[in-house]
């Protein structure tokens, strides 16, 4: 079977993916994308929908604060949608796995960037 190639959407999200921690302690991932020409409400709605589409079952969005909490029994994460001073919208996605779990940084990054990029799609 051919190995799936991880593709960047062109937003630069994958190049800016931040990964901290390790196998024993667990890993924390952070991805972010800036969006122009989209309203805050639309960016928030699309980001929540993208998080739900990734299979997170307990999604708790708060449009007033811009924070979105999302979890399932094995992993946790969340995100935020914020207005920037220049009028753009910044979407940040955080994801963590517990110690002793293995995953590909690139595969996690691709899923996170799909969420972070969703506001412009």
Secondary structure, 3 states (H helix, E strand, C coil): CCCCCCCCCCCCCHHHCEEEEECCCEEEEEEEEEECCCCHHHHHHHHHHHHHHCCCCEEEEECCCCEEEEECCCEEEEEEEEECCCCCEEEEEEEEECCCCCCCHHHHHHHHHHHHHHHHC
